[in-house]
Amino acid sequence: MSDAAAMTARPRRRFTTSGAIGMAIVGFWLLIALFGPMLAPHDVGQVIDLDVFSPASMRFPLGSDYLGRDMLSRILTAGRYTVAISFIATLVAAGVGVAAGLAAASGGWLDTLLSRVFDTVIAIPSMMFGLVVITSLGPSVPVLIGTLAVIYMPGAFRTARALALNVAMLDFVTVARARGERLPHIVFREILPNVTGPLAADFGVRFVYVVLLLSGLSFLGVGLQPPYADLGALVRENIAGLGFGAPAVLFPAVAIASLTIGVNMLIDALPDHRGRGKQ
């Protein structure tokens, strides 16, 4: 290798131990989302324990809840709802926000219009927005997904717009404009391939925010309604067992924490995927 090549070569960032742990945790929760209810040892709504808030035992590995239902079965089912709702909401928020942000980077009236619209949404506190919309429309799964997506679209828009503006000033984008390329070509063929790494990391961060907001809304009683439940709803319905140190309230909280921490560890360990400008 020549001296010039050695100077320009970038050292590859190695995948760390924390990254491997984060990937294992995220993989575990993906498996729970796919197969959790199938692995549940009992029916999720079946009362099988004469006592309530039972401690962990061979029969009930995670104890029983405030009605005597098996907590392991309920967490396996609630994990699916938490992961699925959060992932779909994040996907919608990122898809719309990124597309709008890349288009706005072209400037002009479109940039002004989109910026004002998303500035209006982001000015409303997320929890307040969620409480008002979900209470008005009813706490169904589509309403939850749509509300969470709208709340986090402005952040995805701002991130994508800022990244696209930096790339839009590079020479290869200027050449594409001089060739007469249209906006869709410039956005999806010239700009997007050079910002995929930061956008992937931003997607992971927004997923964590959505999980926490969904859990918070469910804890306040406007999330999934019985007989369905996500992890936040499990904490709320078993909060009376907190004074007894009941596993029914501790394990759902630990599950939420493990999911968010695992995603953060994976994001921190992502290799450097910064886009390389075309020469």
Backbone as numpy.savetxt, mean C-alpha at the origin, in Angstrom:
# Nx Ny Nz CAx CAy CAz Cx Cy Cz
39.11 -4.04 -18.39 38.25 -2.85 -18.39 39.14 -1.61 -18.39
38.80 -0.64 -19.26 39.60 0.57 -19.34 39.36 1.44 -18.12
40.29 2.43 -17.95 40.13 3.34 -16.80 38.84 4.13 -16.89
38.49 4.54 -18.12 37.27 5.32 -18.29 36.04 4.51 -17.94
36.05 3.24 -18.39 34.91 2.37 -18.09 34.81 2.10 -16.60
35.97 1.93 -15.95 35.97 1.68 -14.51 35.46 2.87 -13.74
35.74 4.08 -14.23 35.28 5.28 -13.53 33.79 5.48 -13.68
33.26 5.07 -14.86 31.84 5.31 -15.10 30.95 4.17 -14.60
31.57 3.01 -14.32 30.77 1.87 -13.86 30.21 2.15 -12.47
28.98 1.83 -12.26 28.35 2.04 -10.97 28.34 0.75 -10.19
28.77 0.78 -8.95 28.70 -0.45 -8.14 27.26 -0.82 -7.88
26.97 -2.10 -8.04 25.62 -2.57 -7.80 25.36 -2.71 -6.30
24.20 -2.25 -5.92 23.82 -2.31 -4.52 23.36 -3.73 -4.19
23.97 -4.34 -3.20 23.63 -5.71 -2.85 22.35 -5.74 -2.01
21.64 -6.87 -2.19 20.42 -7.08 -1.42 20.82 -7.48 0.00
20.41 -6.71 0.99 20.86 -6.88 2.35 20.05 -7.94 3.08
20.52 -8.27 4.28 19.80 -9.23 5.12 18.43 -8.69 5.50
18.36 -7.41 5.84 17.07 -6.82 6.18 16.11 -6.88 4.99
16.66 -6.70 3.79 15.83 -6.82 2.60 15.28 -8.22 2.42
16.12 -9.23 2.70 15.66 -10.62 2.60 14.57 -10.90 3.63
14.75 -10.35 4.84 13.72 -10.53 5.87 12.42 -9.85 5.45
12.55 -8.63 4.92 11.37 -7.92 4.44 10.66 -8.68 3.33
11.43 -9.25 2.40 10.83 -10.02 1.31 10.11 -11.25 1.86
10.70 -11.90 2.87 10.06 -13.07 3.46 8.74 -12.69 4.13
8.74 -11.55 4.84 7.50 -11.11 5.51 6.43 -10.76 4.49
6.82 -10.02 3.44 5.85 -9.66 2.40 5.35 -10.91 1.69
6.25 -11.85 1.40 5.83 -13.09 0.78 4.85 -13.87 1.65
5.10 -13.86 2.96 4.19 -14.53 3.89 2.80 -13.93 3.80
2.70 -12.61 3.80 1.39 -11.97 3.76 0.72 -12.12 2.41
1.50 -12.23 1.35 0.90 -12.53 0.04 0.28 -13.92 0.04
0.96 -14.87 0.66 0.40 -16.22 0.78 -0.87 -16.21 1.63
-0.86 -15.40 2.70 -2.05 -15.29 3.53 -3.22 -14.72 2.71
-2.92 -13.71 1.89 -3.97 -13.10 1.08 -4.54 -14.09 0.07
-3.70 -14.98 -0.44 -4.14 -15.94 -1.45 -4.81 -17.17 -0.85
-4.22 -17.70 0.22 -4.65 -19.00 0.73 -5.09 -18.98 2.19
-5.09 -17.81 2.84 -5.38 -17.75 4.27 -6.68 -18.42 4.68
-7.82 -18.05 4.05 -9.09 -18.67 4.47 -9.11 -20.19 4.28
-8.35 -20.68 3.30 -8.31 -22.13 3.08 -7.55 -22.85 4.20
-6.64 -22.12 4.85 -5.84 -22.72 5.91 -6.48 -22.58 7.28
-7.57 -21.81 7.36 -8.22 -21.57 8.66 -8.72 -22.89 9.24
-8.36 -23.20 10.49 -8.79 -24.48 11.08 -10.27 -24.52 11.43
-10.91 -23.35 11.58 -12.33 -23.32 11.94 -13.05 -22.31 11.06
-14.35 -22.42 11.02 -15.15 -21.41 10.32 -14.95 -20.06 11.01
-14.80 -19.02 10.20 -14.40 -17.72 10.75 -15.43 -17.14 11.71
-16.71 -17.50 11.54 -17.74 -16.95 12.42 -18.26 -17.93 13.45
-17.66 -19.10 13.53 -18.16 -20.13 14.44 -17.68 -19.91 15.87
-18.61 -19.92 16.82 -18.28 -19.83 18.24 -17.95 -21.24 18.73
-16.69 -21.44 19.10 -16.25 -22.79 19.45 -15.65 -22.87 20.85
-15.58 -21.74 21.55 -15.00 -21.73 22.89 -16.04 -21.18 23.86
-16.29 -21.91 24.94 -17.24 -21.46 25.94 -16.72 -20.26 26.73
-15.41 -20.08 26.72 -14.80 -18.95 27.40 -14.47 -17.89 26.36
-14.27 -16.64 26.80 -13.88 -15.56 25.89 -12.49 -15.07 26.26
-11.79 -14.53 25.28 -10.43 -14.04 25.47 -9.54 -15.14 26.08
-9.67 -16.36 25.55 -8.85 -17.45 26.05 -7.40 -17.23 25.67
-6.44 -17.66 26.49 -5.02 -17.53 26.14 -4.66 -18.51 25.03
-3.47 -18.33 24.47 -2.99 -19.23 23.43 -2.83 -20.64 24.00
-3.22 -21.62 23.21 -3.16 -23.02 23.63 -2.99 -23.89 22.40
-2.88 -25.19 22.61 -2.76 -26.11 21.49 -4.03 -26.07 20.63
-5.18 -25.94 21.26 -6.43 -25.90 20.51 -6.63 -24.57 19.80
-6.27 -23.48 20.49 -6.38 -22.15 19.93 -5.00 -21.48 19.96
-4.19 -21.65 18.91 -2.82 -21.12 18.92 -2.73 -19.62 19.18
-3.76 -18.87 18.77 -3.77 -17.42 19.01 -4.89 -17.00 19.94
-5.42 -17.93 20.70 -6.48 -17.64 21.65 -7.83 -17.51 20.97
-8.81 -17.07 21.73 -10.16 -16.85 21.20 -10.55 -15.39 21.42
-11.57 -14.94 20.69 -11.94 -13.52 20.75 -13.07 -13.28 21.76
-13.70 -12.12 21.66 -14.69 -11.71 22.66 -15.98 -12.54 22.60
-16.14 -13.34 21.53 -17.31 -14.21 21.44 -16.94 -15.68 21.56
-15.66 -15.98 21.68 -15.23 -17.35 21.74 -14.90 -17.95 20.39
-14.59 -17.09 19.39 -14.22 -17.58 18.07 -12.69 -17.71 17.97
-12.24 -18.61 17.11 -10.82 -18.88 16.96 -10.12 -17.69 16.30
-9.13 -17.09 16.98 -8.45 -15.91 16.45 -7.54 -16.25 15.28
-6.96 -17.43 15.25 -6.12 -17.80 14.12 -6.93 -17.80 12.83
-8.12 -18.38 12.87 -8.98 -18.41 11.69 -9.39 -17.00 11.27
-9.67 -16.15 12.24 -10.11 -14.79 11.93 -8.97 -13.95 11.37
-7.76 -14.11 11.88 -6.62 -13.36 11.36 -6.26 -13.82 9.95
-6.34 -15.12 9.69 -6.06 -15.63 8.35 -7.03 -15.06 7.33
-8.28 -14.87 7.73 -9.28 -14.31 6.82 -9.16 -12.79 6.74
-8.97 -12.15 7.88 -8.86 -10.68 7.89 -7.62 -10.22 7.14
-6.54 -11.01 7.18 -5.33 -10.64 6.45 -5.59 -10.53 4.97
-6.44 -11.42 4.44 -6.76 -11.34 3.01 -7.42 -10.00 2.68
-8.39 -9.58 3.49 -9.08 -8.33 3.21 -8.14 -7.13 3.33
-7.29 -7.13 4.36 -6.37 -6.00 4.53 -5.42 -5.88 3.35
-4.79 -6.98 2.97 -3.82 -6.95 1.87 -4.51 -6.65 0.54
-5.63 -7.30 0.27 -6.29 -7.13 -1.02 -6.84 -5.71 -1.20
-7.55 -5.20 -0.19 -8.11 -3.85 -0.30 -6.99 -2.82 -0.42
-5.96 -2.96 0.39 -4.85 -1.99 0.36 -4.11 -2.04 -0.97
-3.87 -3.25 -1.48 -3.13 -3.36 -2.74 -3.93 -2.78 -3.91
-5.22 -3.12 -3.99 -6.02 -2.60 -5.10 -6.15 -1.09 -5.02
-6.38 -0.56 -3.81 -6.49 0.89 -3.65 -5.19 1.58 -4.02
-4.06 1.02 -3.61 -2.76 1.60 -3.97 -2.52 1.53 -5.46
-2.91 0.42 -6.08 -2.74 0.26 -7.52 -3.54 1.30 -8.29
-4.77 1.54 -7.86 -5.60 2.55 -8.52 -5.02 3.94 -8.30
-4.64 4.24 -7.06 -4.07 5.56 -6.76 -2.80 5.80 -7.55
-1.91 4.81 -7.58 -0.65 4.97 -8.30 -0.88 5.05 -9.80
-1.78 4.21 -10.33 -2.03 4.22 -11.77 -2.55 5.56 -12.26
-3.58 6.07 -11.59 -4.16 7.36 -12.00 -3.20 8.51 -11.70
-2.63 8.50 -10.50 -1.74 9.59 -10.11 -0.49 9.68 -10.97
0.12 8.54 -11.27 1.33 8.54 -12.09 1.02 8.98 -13.51
-0.06 8.44 -14.09 -0.43 8.84 -15.45 -0.70 10.35 -15.53
-1.42 10.88 -14.54 -1.69 12.32 -14.53 -0.41 13.13 -14.31
0.47 12.64 -13.43 1.72 13.35 -13.16 2.64 13.40 -14.37
2.73 12.29 -15.09 3.57 12.27 -16.28 2.99 13.18 -17.36
1.68 13.19 -17.49 1.06 14.06 -18.48 1.22 15.54 -18.11
1.13 15.83 -16.80 1.25 17.22 -16.35 2.65 17.76 -16.54
3.65 16.88 -16.59 5.03 17.33 -16.75 5.27 18.02 -18.08
4.34 17.86 -19.02 4.48 18.54 -20.31 4.21 20.03 -20.19
3.62 20.46 -19.07 3.37 21.88 -18.84 2.07 22.34 -19.48
1.88 23.64 -19.50 0.71 24.22 -20.14 -0.53 24.15 -19.27
-1.69 24.27 -19.92 -2.96 24.32 -19.19 -3.27 23.00 -18.49
-2.80 21.88 -19.07 -3.08 20.58 -18.45 -2.39 20.47 -17.10
-1.16 20.95 -17.01 -0.42 20.94 -15.76 -1.13 21.79 -14.71
-1.57 22.96 -15.11 -2.26 23.87 -14.18 -3.56 23.25 -13.68
-4.34 22.67 -14.58 -5.62 22.09 -14.21 -5.45 20.92 -13.25
-4.57 19.99 -13.60 -4.37 18.80 -12.76 -3.79 19.18 -11.40
-2.86 20.12 -11.39 -2.24 20.53 -10.13 -3.27 21.15 -9.19
-4.17 21.98 -9.73 -5.19 22.60 -8.88 -6.17 21.55 -8.34
-6.55 20.59 -9.16 -7.49 19.56 -8.72 -6.89 18.74 -7.59
-5.65 18.27 -7.77 -5.03 17.43 -6.75 -4.64 18.23 -5.52
-4.32 19.51 -5.69 -4.05 20.36 -4.53 -5.30 20.50 -3.65
-6.46 20.55 -4.28 -7.71 20.64 -3.53 -7.95 19.39 -2.71
-7.69 18.22 -3.31 -7.91 16.96 -2.60 -6.93 16.79 -1.45
-5.67 17.12 -1.69 -4.64 16.90 -0.67 -4.79 17.87 0.50
-5.53 18.96 0.30 -5.72 19.93 1.38 -6.66 19.41 2.46
-7.46 18.38 2.14 -8.41 17.82 3.11 -7.69 16.73 3.92
-7.71 16.78 5.24 -7.08 15.71 6.04 -7.62 14.34 5.66
-6.71 13.39 5.50 -7.09 12.08 4.96 -8.11 11.36 5.83
-7.91 11.37 7.14 -8.86 10.68 8.02 -10.24 11.32 7.96
-10.28 12.65 7.96 -11.57 13.34 7.87 -12.26 13.04 6.55
-11.50 13.06 5.47 -12.06 12.77 4.15 -12.65 11.36 4.13
-11.88 10.40 4.66 -12.34 9.03 4.68 -13.60 8.85 5.51
-13.63 9.46 6.68 -14.81 9.34 7.56 -16.05 9.91 6.91
-15.92 11.08 6.28 -17.08 11.73 5.67 -17.61 10.92 4.49
-16.71 10.51 3.60 -17.14 9.81 2.38 -17.71 8.44 2.71
-17.01 7.68 3.55 -17.46 6.31 3.85 -18.75 6.33 4.66
-18.87 7.27 5.60 -20.11 7.38 6.37 -21.28 7.76 5.47
-21.02 8.60 4.47 -22.10 9.04 3.57 -22.53 7.94 2.61
-21.57 7.20 2.07 -21.86 6.21 1.03 -22.05 4.80 1.58
-21.58 4.57 2.81 -21.68 3.22 3.37 -20.37 2.47 3.26
-20.00 1.71 4.28 -18.68 1.06 4.32 -18.64 -0.26 3.55
-18.77 -0.20 2.24 -18.63 -1.39 1.41 -17.21 -1.48 0.87
-16.85 -2.63 0.34 -15.50 -2.81 -0.19 -15.20 -1.84 -1.34
-16.09 -1.69 -2.35 -15.79 -0.72 -3.42 -15.63 0.71 -2.91
-16.45 1.09 -1.93 -16.34 2.46 -1.39 -15.01 2.63 -0.66
-14.60 1.63 0.11 -13.32 1.69 0.80 -12.17 1.83 -0.20
-12.19 1.00 -1.24 -11.11 1.05 -2.23 -11.09 2.40 -2.92
-12.26 2.88 -3.37 -12.30 4.16 -4.06 -11.87 5.32 -3.19
-12.30 5.33 -1.93 -11.94 6.42 -1.02 -10.45 6.43 -0.74
-9.88 5.28 -0.43 -8.45 5.20 -0.16 -7.64 5.59 -1.39
-8.11 5.19 -2.57 -7.39 5.54 -3.80 -7.39 7.06 -4.03
-8.55 7.68 -3.84 -8.64 9.13 -4.05 -7.75 9.88 -3.07
-7.70 9.41 -1.83 -6.90 10.09 -0.81 -5.42 10.11 -1.18
-4.92 9.02 -1.78 -3.48 8.93 -2.05 -3.10 9.18 -3.50
-4.07 9.55 -4.35 -3.74 9.95 -5.71 -2.88 11.21 -5.78
-3.20 12.26 -4.98 -2.40 13.48 -5.09 -0.92 13.27 -4.79
-0.60 12.43 -3.80 0.80 12.17 -3.50 1.50 11.47 -4.65
0.83 10.48 -5.25 1.41 9.80 -6.41 1.58 10.77 -7.58
0.61 11.66 -7.75 0.69 12.67 -8.82 1.90 13.58 -8.62
2.07 14.08 -7.42 3.18 15.00 -7.16 4.53 14.33 -7.36
4.66 13.09 -6.88 5.92 12.37 -7.03 6.23 12.14 -8.50
5.24 11.64 -9.25 5.46 11.36 -10.67 5.76 12.64 -11.44
5.07 13.71 -11.12 5.29 14.98 -11.83 6.70 15.50 -11.58
7.15 15.45 -10.31 8.49 15.93 -10.00 9.56 15.11 -10.71
9.40 13.79 -10.71 10.37 12.93 -11.40 10.36 13.19 -12.90
9.16 13.34 -13.47 9.05 13.55 -14.91 9.62 14.89 -15.33
9.46 15.91 -14.50 10.02 17.23 -14.85 11.54 17.17 -14.94
12.17 16.40 -14.04 13.63 16.27 -14.10 14.07 15.57 -15.38
13.34 14.51 -15.76 13.70 13.78 -16.98 13.36 14.58 -18.23
12.27 15.36 -18.18 11.83 16.10 -19.35 12.83 17.13 -19.82
13.76 17.54 -18.94 14.76 18.53 -19.33 15.98 17.91 -19.99
16.05 16.59 -20.05 17.20 15.93 -20.65 17.14 15.99 -22.17
18.31 15.78 -22.78 18.44 15.99 -24.22 17.57 15.04 -25.04
17.47 13.77 -24.63 16.75 12.82 -25.48 15.26 13.14 -25.54
14.70 13.79 -24.50 13.31 14.21 -24.55 13.16 15.41 -25.48
14.12 16.32 -25.43 14.10 17.46 -26.34 14.17 17.01 -27.79
14.99 16.00 -28.04 15.10 15.47 -29.41 13.78 14.85 -29.84
13.13 14.13 -28.93 11.84 13.52 -29.26 10.80 14.59 -29.60
10.80 15.69 -28.86 9.88 16.78 -29.17 10.20 17.39 -30.52
11.51 17.54 -30.84 11.92 18.11 -32.11 11.53 17.22 -33.28
11.47 15.91 -33.02 11.04 14.97 -34.07 9.55 15.06 -34.32
8.84 15.73 -33.43 7.40 15.85 -33.58 6.61 14.75 -32.90
7.24 14.06 -31.95 6.54 13.00 -31.24 5.40 13.59 -30.40
4.32 12.84 -30.30 3.17 13.30 -29.54 3.36 13.00 -28.05
2.45 13.60 -27.26 2.56 13.49 -25.80 2.56 12.05 -25.30
1.66 11.17 -25.77 1.70 9.78 -25.26 3.04 9.09 -25.51
3.65 9.33 -26.66 4.95 8.72 -26.94 6.01 9.25 -25.99
6.03 10.55 -25.79 7.05 11.15 -24.91 6.88 10.65 -23.48
5.60 10.55 -23.03 5.35 10.14 -21.65 5.72 8.69 -21.42
5.22 7.80 -22.28 5.35 6.36 -22.02 6.59 5.72 -22.63
7.19 6.35 -23.62 8.38 5.76 -24.25 9.67 6.46 -23.86
9.60 7.72 -23.50 10.80 8.48 -23.19 10.97 8.73 -21.69
9.90 9.13 -21.01 10.01 9.53 -19.61 9.80 8.35 -18.66
8.72 7.61 -18.85 8.35 6.55 -17.90 9.46 5.52 -17.68
10.14 5.00 -18.72 11.19 4.00 -18.46 12.33 4.51 -17.58
12.47 5.82 -17.48 13.56 6.40 -16.71 13.18 6.77 -15.28
11.95 6.52 -14.89 11.53 6.84 -13.52 10.86 5.64 -12.85
10.97 4.46 -13.42 10.26 3.30 -12.87 10.77 2.91 -11.48
12.08 3.02 -11.24 12.63 2.66 -9.94 12.06 3.48 -8.80
12.18 4.82 -8.86 11.59 5.64 -7.80 10.08 5.47 -7.67
9.39 5.25 -8.78 7.95 5.06 -8.71 7.59 3.74 -8.02
8.41 2.71 -8.23 8.17 1.43 -7.55 8.34 1.58 -6.04
9.37 2.32 -5.62 9.57 2.55 -4.20 8.43 3.38 -3.62
7.97 4.37 -4.38 6.85 5.19 -3.92 5.58 4.37 -3.79
5.39 3.39 -4.67 4.23 2.50 -4.58 4.25 1.74 -3.25
5.41 1.23 -2.87 5.51 0.51 -1.60 5.21 1.38 -0.41
5.69 2.61 -0.43 5.44 3.53 0.68 3.95 3.85 0.78
3.30 4.06 -0.36 1.87 4.38 -0.35 1.05 3.17 0.10
1.51 1.98 -0.22 0.81 0.78 0.26 0.81 0.74 1.79
1.94 1.09 2.39 2.01 1.13 3.86 1.04 2.16 4.41
0.99 3.35 3.79 0.07 4.39 4.25 -1.39 3.91 4.15
-1.71 3.22 3.05 -3.08 2.75 2.86 -3.44 1.70 3.91
-2.51 0.79 4.20 -2.76 -0.22 5.24 -3.06 0.45 6.58
-2.26 1.44 6.94 -2.45 2.11 8.22 -3.75 2.90 8.26
-4.08 3.58 7.15 -5.33 4.35 7.13 -6.54 3.42 7.15
-6.49 2.33 6.40 -7.58 1.35 6.43 -7.77 0.78 7.83
-6.67 0.45 8.48 -6.76 -0.08 9.85 -7.33 0.97 10.79
-6.93 2.22 10.61 -7.46 3.29 11.45 -8.96 3.50 11.25
-9.40 3.48 9.99 -10.82 3.63 9.72 -11.62 2.47 10.29
-11.07 1.26 10.16 -11.76 0.09 10.71 -11.82 0.15 12.23
-10.76 0.66 12.84 -10.75 0.79 14.30 -11.81 1.77 14.76
-12.10 2.78 13.94 -13.14 3.76 14.28 -14.54 3.27 13.92
-14.63 2.10 13.30 -15.93 1.52 13.03 -16.51 1.79 11.67
-15.73 2.40 10.74 -16.25 2.70 9.41 -15.54 1.88 8.34
-14.86 0.82 8.74 -14.21 -0.07 7.79 -15.16 -1.20 7.41
-14.60 -2.37 7.19 -15.43 -3.53 6.88 -16.38 -3.83 8.03
-17.59 -4.18 7.68 -18.62 -4.44 8.68 -18.85 -5.95 8.84
-19.28 -6.38 10.05 -19.56 -7.80 10.27 -20.56 -8.32 9.21
-20.42 -9.58 8.77 -19.51 -10.60 9.33 -18.08 -10.52 8.81
-17.76 -9.55 7.93 -16.42 -9.41 7.40 -15.59 -8.56 8.36
-14.26 -8.71 8.27 -13.38 -7.92 9.14 -11.99 -7.91 8.54
-11.33 -6.77 8.68 -9.89 -6.72 8.38 -9.14 -6.68 9.70
-7.83 -6.51 9.63 -7.02 -6.58 10.85 -7.35 -5.44 11.81
-7.63 -4.26 11.28 -8.00 -3.14 12.15 -9.31 -3.39 12.87
-10.26 -4.02 12.17 -11.55 -4.32 12.80 -11.38 -5.35 13.92
-10.44 -6.29 13.76 -10.19 -7.27 14.82 -9.68 -6.60 16.09
-8.83 -5.59 15.93 -8.36 -4.86 17.10 -9.51 -4.15 17.78
-10.37 -3.51 16.98 -11.48 -2.74 17.57 -12.45 -3.64 18.33
-12.83 -4.76 17.72 -13.86 -5.57 18.36 -13.35 -6.32 19.60
-12.03 -6.42 19.74 -11.48 -7.11 20.91 -10.77 -6.18 21.87
-11.01 -4.87 21.74 -10.29 -3.90 22.54 -10.55 -4.08 24.03
-11.70 -4.69 24.39 -12.01 -4.90 25.80 -11.03 -5.87 26.44
-10.36 -6.70 25.66 -9.39 -7.65 26.21 -8.02 -7.08 26.42
-7.83 -5.79 26.12 -6.51 -5.20 26.27 -6.04 -5.21 27.72
-6.95 -4.95 28.63 -6.59 -4.93 30.04 -6.18 -6.30 30.57
-6.59 -7.35 29.89 -6.23 -8.71 30.31 -5.02 -9.24 29.55
-4.51 -8.44 28.64 -3.40 -8.91 27.81 -3.82 -10.04 26.89
-5.06 -9.99 26.42 -5.60 -11.08 25.61 -4.93 -11.13 24.24
-4.57 -12.32 23.76 -4.00 -12.44 22.41 -4.93 -11.92 21.33
-6.24 -11.91 21.59 -7.21 -11.49 20.59 -7.02 -10.04 20.16
-6.48 -9.20 21.02 -6.22 -7.80 20.66 -4.76 -7.57 20.32
-3.87 -8.39 20.84 -2.45 -8.18 20.60 -2.01 -8.70 19.24
-2.48 -9.88 18.84 -1.99 -10.47 17.60 -2.44 -9.73 16.34
-3.68 -9.22 16.24 -4.00 -8.40 15.06 -3.13 -7.15 14.96
-2.82 -6.52 16.10 -1.94 -5.34 16.07 -0.54 -5.73 15.62
-0.05 -6.87 16.10 1.27 -7.36 15.67 1.26 -7.67 14.17
0.14 -8.21 13.67 0.04 -8.52 12.25 0.13 -7.26 11.40
-0.57 -6.19 11.80 -0.50 -4.92 11.07 0.93 -4.39 11.08
1.57 -4.44 12.25 2.93 -3.94 12.37 3.90 -4.75 11.50
3.76 -6.07 11.50 4.67 -6.91 10.72 4.52 -6.64 9.23
3.30 -6.44 8.76 3.08 -6.16 7.34 3.73 -4.85 6.93
3.50 -3.79 7.71 4.06 -2.49 7.35 5.58 -2.47 7.49
6.11 -3.09 8.53 7.56 -3.12 8.71 8.22 -3.93 7.61
7.61 -5.07 7.25 8.16 -5.90 6.18 8.24 -5.15 4.86
7.19 -4.42 4.51 7.21 -3.65 3.26 8.28 -2.57 3.31
8.40 -1.89 4.45 9.43 -0.85 4.59 10.84 -1.42 4.45
11.08 -2.57 5.07 12.39 -3.21 4.96 12.70 -3.60 3.52
11.70 -4.08 2.80 11.90 -4.44 1.40 12.19 -3.22 0.55
11.46 -2.13 0.79 11.69 -0.90 0.03 13.09 -0.37 0.26
13.54 -0.36 1.52 14.87 0.16 1.84 15.98 -0.63 1.16
15.71 -1.91 0.88 16.75 -2.77 0.30 16.68 -2.86 -1.22
15.73 -2.14 -1.84 15.62 -2.23 -3.29 16.90 -1.74 -3.95
17.37 -2.45 -4.99 18.55 -1.99 -5.71 18.29 -0.64 -6.37
19.36 -0.01 -6.79 19.25 1.30 -7.43 18.78 1.08 -8.87
17.51 1.44 -9.13 16.96 1.28 -10.47 16.78 2.63 -11.15
17.59 3.58 -10.81 17.43 4.90 -11.42 17.55 4.81 -12.92
16.65 5.48 -13.58 16.63 5.44 -15.05 17.90 6.04 -15.61
18.34 5.48 -16.74 19.52 6.02 -17.43 19.05 6.70 -18.71
19.42 7.94 -18.84 19.02 8.68 -20.00 19.57 8.10 -21.27
18.80 8.20 -22.36 19.26 7.70 -23.65 20.36 8.60 -24.17
21.31 7.97 -24.75 22.45 8.73 -25.27 22.25 9.02 -26.75
